[in-house]
């Protein structure tokens, strides 16, 4: 919808029901068969055990974990948090936007050092 007084357009920015904030340690992706850029953002963490075993006391209370019976992974977990697919035009805009933010942070860090 445009503003009748000027050559402007207003956008209401509303979060979708699926909106969430994620932490990203990296990205994995490539080019789709239709020429879009596919990015799967991931976070890295130590693995949670798949299974733990605890002793049960004589009065049927849960006791300490029996560590030698723990079953877990022997690798770092990369959990894919979300997948984003963009076209090349938007990718160029995104690069410019990111570069602007990087420059603001660098200037701020330089000012803090002075």
C-alpha positions in Angstrom: 0.0 0.0 0.0 1.4 3.4 -1.0 1.1 6.7 0.9 -1.0 9.1 -1.1 0.9 12.2 0.0 4.3 11.0 -1.3 6.0 8.4 -3.3 6.5 6.0 -0.4 5.4 2.6 0.5 5.1 1.3 4.1 5.8 -2.3 5.2 4.5 -3.8 8.5 7.1 -6.3 9.6 5.3 -9.1 11.4 7.0 -12.3 12.7 5.6 -15.5 11.4 4.4 -18.2 13.9 7.5 -20.2 13.0 9.9 -17.3 13.8 12.8 -18.0 16.1 16.3 -16.7 16.8 19.1 -19.1 16.2 22.8 -19.1 16.8 25.0 -20.0 13.8 28.6 -21.3 13.9 28.7 -21.9 10.2 26.8 -22.6 7.0 26.7 -25.5 4.5 25.2 -25.3 1.1 25.5 -24.8 -2.6 23.6 -24.0 -5.7 20.2 -25.6 -6.4 19.3 -27.1 -9.8 17.3 -24.0 -10.5 20.2 -21.7 -9.8 19.3 -20.5 -6.2 21.7 -20.4 -3.3 21.0 -22.9 -0.6 22.3 -22.3 2.9 21.9 -24.6 5.9 23.0 -22.7 9.0 24.3 -24.9 11.8 25.4 -24.6 15.4 28.2 -26.8 16.8 28.1 -28.4 20.2 29.4 -31.4 22.2 27.1 -34.4 21.9 24.5 -35.3 24.5 24.7 -38.9 25.6 22.2 -41.2 23.7 21.7 -43.2 26.8 22.7 -43.1 30.5 22.3 -45.7 33.2 21.8 -44.9 36.9 22.1 -47.2 39.9 18.9 -47.7 42.0 19.4 -47.8 45.8 17.8 -50.4 48.0 15.0 -48.0 48.8 14.3 -47.6 45.1 15.7 -44.1 44.7 17.7 -43.0 41.7 21.4 -42.9 42.5 24.6 -41.9 40.6 25.1 -42.4 36.9 27.2 -45.5 36.0 29.6 -43.6 33.7 31.2 -46.6 32.1 27.7 -47.6 30.7 27.1 -44.3 29.1 26.4 -44.6 25.3 27.3 -41.5 23.3 28.7 -40.1 20.1 32.5 -39.7 19.5 32.1 -36.6 17.4 31.1 -33.0 17.6 27.5 -32.4 16.6 26.6 -30.0 13.9 22.9 -29.3 14.3 21.3 -27.8 11.2 19.1 -25.0 12.6 17.5 -23.8 9.4 17.8 -23.8 5.7 17.6 -20.6 3.6 17.2 -20.4 -0.2 17.8 -17.1 -1.9 18.2 -15.9 -5.5 21.4 -14.3 -6.8 19.9 -10.8 -6.7 19.1 -11.0 -3.1 22.4 -12.6 -2.4 24.2 -9.5 -3.7 22.0 -7.3 -1.5 22.8 -9.5 1.5 26.5 -9.3 0.8 26.2 -5.5 0.8 24.1 -5.4 3.9 26.6 -7.7 5.8 29.5 -5.6 4.6 27.9 -2.5 6.0 27.3 -4.2 9.4 30.9 -5.5 9.4 32.2 -1.9 8.8 30.1 -0.5 11.6 31.4 -3.2 14.0 35.0 -2.6 12.9 34.7 1.2 13.4 33.1 0.6 16.8 36.0 -1.7 17.8 38.6 0.8 16.7 36.9 3.6 18.7 37.0 1.3 21.8 40.7 0.7 21.4 41.5 4.5 21.2 
